Amino acid sequence: MGGSVKDLKSKEELDDVLRQGSPVILHFWASWCEASKHMDQVFSHLATDFPNSHFFRVEAEEQPELSEAYSVSAVPYFAFFKDGKKVDTLEGANPASLANKVAKVAGSTNAGEVAAPASLGMAAGPAVLESVREFAKENGSSQKESSSMSGLTSDPLKKRLQELVHSHSVMLFMKGSPEDPKCGFSRKVVGILKEEGVKFGSFDILADNEVREGLKKFSNWPTFPQLYCKGELLGGCDIVIAMHESGELGEILRDQGVLAAGPEEAKRNGAGNVSSPNPLAGKGGVSVSNGLSVALTSRLESLINSSPVMLFMKGKPDESKCGFSSKVVEILRQEKVEFESFDILADDEVQEGLKVYSNWSSYPQLYIRGELIGGLDILLEMQKSGELKRVLTEKPLEDWLKKVISSSAVMLFMKGTPDAPRCGFSSKVVNALREEGVSFGSFDILTDEEVRQGLKTFSNWPTFPQLYYKGELIGGCDIVQELHSCGELKSTLSE
């Protein structure tokens, strides 16, 4: 509190605040939406007027869990909480309605009195209110704007969306392009489709705001990416990952006639993104996994792993050839990190090959212990949050995994928590353990992608949940269910 607006980082943070019972107001916004920017100024003034309430800003498309939880399909969107419960919502750019609803939740000075914005201490900001009114006037009205963002106002748009989702057997609506994804969620889905050996079309929703907003209503799905098969929505990033890990994605695609064979055979037959063939494909000695020659792949891997911290940049640390590279060098030196570097301007083969190898189209690229961290934007965020220092100083992942696995005699790595499982398989294992009266520790693998991927390699077990006893892997859902049904689960976990 204290009269300021804070950026909400997670649903867990919100739940902690709601448990305190104080009034809470959320503003779901998007950086590309002018209405959001104008209303955020009003929102900030209201935060000053009601210092005993919590005002949170939520980037709607960057916080899909929160957006889905509160059915956000358009921005700006506001949710109001009192005594830990949601009591009201507001969609669209309407400063008077926002002020009235905030006053109702946070407590107006005179009961029953309508709270005009100026009466809430906002007289000091008339230019803000005027700019919002002008914006609404230019766009018809706040009501009209809201309806145009949340619904399909014209048959031509609906027809266009139908044509787009049916334009390819597998169609991905994403941020950016498959060669240059503009968000991590889009990047993950592209990687999965390529791993499955799927030919797919794509559409960059950042390039067309009408499609971007219309598709949310068309699909009743508020975030991106969105993956379609034969015109039917499969889901977003989390669902695609879960289906891929369980093998269900490949089965669906084969059932629909999209994949004639398994992913490995499909790759050998040349499947992939139809709109962006690999420019290096077709050359001699091409590897199956990424289209690069075996020799180049080996060289890139050797370079990446030549130092625990490896920076591919333009120029050299003391003679950077671009501002982004210079800034990354500055950050690493601020963190007192020893690192090696490679000047990609001096080697075209490495410069172009690394883009394909890493599926990252720009430079600089920073690797830590052989894993791609990202470019300047990601590094700045990690430094600001303290995550960079943790990654740089922590022990190797394998040591950490061993420690967590041994932290409880019976340890379950699952999706979600025992009280709120996020998949049916995890729920079944939790129920089996509880029916047997077994005490166990747990780790939500959805909260840490590094643990999620690292544990697959560590255990040589590709799916979740994973159950361990005294540091040894028992197995997944099927094995636990079998042990439970034959009466051997409790004895196995108490030997």
N, C-alpha and C positions, 0 to 999 in steps of 0.2 A: 504494500500500500504506500501511502505517502504522496498521492497526487500525481503519479506518473504512470505512463503506459509501459508495460513490459512485454517482451516477445515470449510467447509460450513455447516451450521446447518439446513437451510430450504430454500425453494423456495422463501419465502418472503424476506429473507436476500439477496438472489441473485437479486431479482427484485429491491430492494432498490439501490443496487450497479449499476445495469444496467441503472437506471434512471439518474445516474450521467454522463453517456456517456464515461467514461474512458474505455480503453481496458481491457477486462476480459478474462482469460483463465481458463477453468475448467479441472481438471484431475479426471476422474472417475476411481477408482481403487478398488482392493479387497486385503485384507490382506493375503489371501492364494495364490495369484498369484505372482510368482517370477518376471515376466516381469513388473508388476506394481511397485514392489519395486525398480527395477533397474531404470525404467523410472522416478520414483519419485525423484531420486537423480539428474537426468538431469533437471527435472522440477524445483527443488530447486535452482540449479545454474542459470537457466534462470530468475528466480524471482529476483535474485541479480543483473543480468545484466539489467533488465528493472524495476527499482523501481517505475516508474510512472504508472505501470499496476497492475491490481489485479490478483493474482494467488490463485486459490482455489482448495483444494483437496476434493473430494466427495466419500465417501464409497458407492459404487454403490448399493449394496444390502441392506444397511441400510437406503438409501434415495430413496425408490421406486418411489415417486412422481417426483423427479428430473430425475431419470433414464428413466422413461416412457416419460416424457416431451421431452427429447432429444434423444429418440429411442436408448438408449444404450443397446446393446445386447452382447457386449464383452468388456473385459478389457485387457490392458489399452486402454482408449478412451479419446480423448481430444476434447473440444468444444471451439471455438474462437469467441469472441464478440467484435464488434466495434460500437460505437455510439448507444449502446443499442440493437443491432441486431446481431443474429448469422450469421457469415460470412464464417465459415469454420469448418471442423472437421478432426480428424485423429484417425485412429484405428490401434492398434498394437505398437510394440516396435521398433520405428525408430527415433533415437535421431536427425539425420540430418534433417529429415522432420519436426520434432517438432520445432527445432531451427529456421528453415526457416519460418514456419508458424507463430511462435511467433513474429519474426522480422517483418513480413509483417503486422501483426495486430498492434504491438506496435510501429512500425516505425524504419526502418533501417537507419543507418547513411548515407549510399550511396544508393540513389534510383536505383533500378534495379540490385543491386549487390546481388548475391546469398550468403546467410549467412551460412557459414560453422560454426559448433559449436565452434571451437577454436577461431573464429573471434569475438565471442560474449562474450569474457572475460572468456571463459571456459577452457582456457589452464591450469588453476590452478587445474583442475580436470580431467586429462587425464585417471586416473585409473577408474573413473566412466564411461567414454565413452568406454574404453576398455572392462570393465565388461559387458556392454550392448551388444557390438559387439560379445563377446564370447558367451553370452547367446543366441543371435540370431543364431550364427553359430551352437551351440549345438542342437538347436531346428529346424534346417533346414534353416530358414531365418525369418525375421520379417514378411514378407508377408505371408509365409507359416503358421507361428504361428497365424497370425490374421485370416486367412481363416479357420484354424482348430478350432479356438475358436468360430467363429461366424457362421459356417455352419456345416452341417453333412457331413463329408468327406467320410464316408463309409456306404455301405448298411447294414453291420452287426449292426452298431450303431443304424441306423434308425429302423431296425427290432427289436432290443432289446428295444428301447424306446416304440415302438408300443405294444410290448408284456407287458411291465411294466404298461402302462396306461390302458391296457385292463385286467390286472391281477385280478382286483377286480371291482365290479360294482361301488364302490366309492373308488377312489385312491388319496391319499394325498402325494405329494412330499414336504418334509419339512426339516427344520434344526433340527436334533436330532430325537428322537423317541417320540411317544405319551406320554410315561411315563417320558421322560426327554427332553422336547423341549429346543433347544439351542437359540431361539430368541422369543421375545414377540409376533410377528405376527403369528408364527407357534403355539404358545401356545393358542392364541385366537381362531384359526380355530379348533384346537383339542377340545377345550371347547365347541364350537358351535356344532360340530358333535356329541359329547357326549350328549349335551343337546337335540339335535334333535332325539337322540336314533338311530343313524346310525351305521351300521356295515361298517367298512372301513379298507382298507389296507394302509400301509404307506411305504415310502422309504426315508432313510436318505441321502440327497444329499451331506452332508459333508463327507460321506464315499466313494464317487465315483465322482471324478472331471469330468470324461468323461460324465457321465450321467448329472451332474450339468450343464455343458456348453452346451451339446448337446440338452438338454430339452428346453433351452432358445430359440434356433433356431427352434426346432421342434414345439414349441407352439407359437412362436413369442411373448413371454412374458418374460421380462428380469429379473424378481425377483421371490423370493420364500417367502411363500409357494405357490404351485399351486394345485388346487383341480379339479379332473376330475370325471365325472359321465358317465358311459358307454362309456369311451374312449373320451369324449368330454370335453374340458376345460371349467370350470365354471368361474374361475378367481382366484384372490389372496385374501388377507385378507380383504381389504376394501369392495370388492364386496360380499364376503361371509357374512360379517357382515350386509351389507345393505339388502341382500336377506333374511337373518335370521330374521332381525327385521321386515321386511314387510310380512313375512310368505311365501315368494316366494320360499325359499330354500326347505321347507317341501313339497310344492306343486309339485315342479319339481321332487323331489325324489320319491314322491308317483306316479306321472305320469309315471316315468320310472320303476316303479315296485320295487324300492329299499326299500321304506317304505310301508308296508301294512296297517299301521294305523298311528295315530298321535304320536308325540314324547313320550307322557306319557305312552301310551299303549305299544309302542315299548320298552321303558325302562323296563316295567313290564315283557315283554316277553324276556328280557335278551339281547337286542341289545347293541352294543358297538364296541370298536376296536377289530377286529378279531385277530390281531397279539399279543395282550397283555391283556388277561383276568385279571380281578382284583384278586390278590392273596387272598384277604379277603372276596370275594364273596362266597355265599353258606353257611355262618355261620348263626346261629340263630339271629333273631332280626335285619336283614339287612335293612337299610333304602334305599329308592328308589333313592335318589339323588347321592350318592357317593359310595355305596357298604359297608360302615362302619356300625357297629351296632349303634342303636339309642343311647345306653348308652355312647359309645365312642365318637360319634359325639357331644353329649351334653357336655361331659367332655372337649373335645378340644375347643368348642366354649366358655366354661366358662373360660378356661385358657387364650385363646387369648384375651378375653375381661376383664381379671382381672386387667389390667393396661392400661392406654392410650397408653403407649409405652411398648411393650412386646417383649422380645428377647428369642427365642428358640436357645440354643447354646450347645456346647460341653464343659461341665465343668461349672464353676461359674465365675462371672466377675473378681474376684481377683485370680482365679485359673483356667484359660482357659486350655482346653485340646487339642486345635488346633489353628494354627496361624490365620485362618480366623475368628474364634470366637473372638480371642484376638484383632484383628484389628477392628472389629465392635464395641467392647466395647470401644476401644480407640477413635473411631470416635464419639460415643455418648457422651463420657466424654468431648471431645474437644468442642462439641456443647452445653455442660452443660445441658444435658437432663436427667431428672429423669426417670428411667426405672426399670422394673422388669424383671427377667429372669427365665428360666426353663432349668435344665440340662437334655437334652434328653438321655444322656448316662445312667441315673439312672432309666429310664422307657422305656422299649422296646415297650410297647403298644403305648405310645405317639410318640415315635421316628418313628415307622412305620406308624401309623395311620395318623400323621400330613402330611406325604408325599402325601398320597392319598387325604386327605381333602383339602390341598392347591394346589395340582397338581404341587408341587415343590419338586424335588427329593433330595435336598442336604441341609446341614446346614452350617452356621446359617440361621435362618429365622427371619426377623424383621416385626412386625405388629405395625401399628399406628392407633389408634381408631378402632381396629378390622379388618383393611384392611391389606393384605399382601403387604409389600413394596418390599421385595426380599432379596437377599443375599449380600455378600460383594461387588461384582462388581457393582451392581446397586447403593448401598449405596455410594461407592466412586465417581461414576459419579454424583449422586445427590449432594454430598457435594461440589464437584468441581464447579458445575454450580450454586450453591446457592439454588437449589430446596429443599434440605433437610431442611434447616433453615425455608423456607417458609411453608413447610408441617407441621413442628413441631410447628410453632408459629401461624398458621392461625386459625381462628375460625372454628367451625364445618361447614361442607359443607352446611347443611340446612340453616344456617344463611346467608351464602354467596349467596346462590341461591335466597333467599328472597330479598336480596339487589339488585341483578342483575335484577330480574323480575320486581322490582319496579323502576328501573332506567329510564324507559320510560313508558309513559301511555300505549302505544301499544308496546309490546316486542315479538320478534320472535326468537325462537331458531331453527336454521336451519342447513342444511349441506351446507357449503360454505358461501359466502357473497351475499348480494342483487345484486351486479354487476356481480358475478360469482358463481351462485348456483351450487352445486355439485350433485343434484339429481332433478328429474323431479317434485316431489311433492313440494319441497322447491321453485322451480322456479314458479310453479302455484300459490302458496300463495303470493309470492312477486309480481307477475303480478296483482293478484286480489287487493292487497292493493294499488298498484300504480294506477290502473285504477279507484279506488275509491278516489284517492287523499289523502290517509291516511299517515301521517308521523309516522314512527316507528323506534325503535331501533332493533338491531339484535345481535345474538351471534352465532359464528360458532362452533357447537358442535364437529366437526371433529378435532378441535385443542386442546381439553381437554377431555380425556377419562373419568376422574373422574366426570366432569360435565355431560357428556353424559349419564353415567350410573346412577349417583345420581339423575338426573332430572326425570328419568323414575319412580323411587321410590317416589320421592317427589310429583309428579303430579298424580301418579297412571295411567300413560298414556305411553304405551310401545314403541311408534314410534315417529319419527320426520318427518316434523316440528311440533312444538307446538307454538300456538299463545296465548298470555296473554293480558288482558286488565285490567289495574289498579290492577295488582297482581293476577287476577283470570284467570284460564285457560278457553279459549274459545274452543279450540279443535285443531284438525289436519287439513290436506288438505281437506278431504271430507266435514267436517263441514264448513270450510271457503268457499269452492266452492259453497256449498248449500246456505249459507247466501248471497254470492255474486250474484248468479244467480237469487235469489228471491228479490234482492234489499234491503236486511236487514243488510248487512255487515257494511256499514258506520254508520247507526243508532246504531247498537250494540256497535260499538267502540267509540261512542260519548255520551253515556247516562250519 
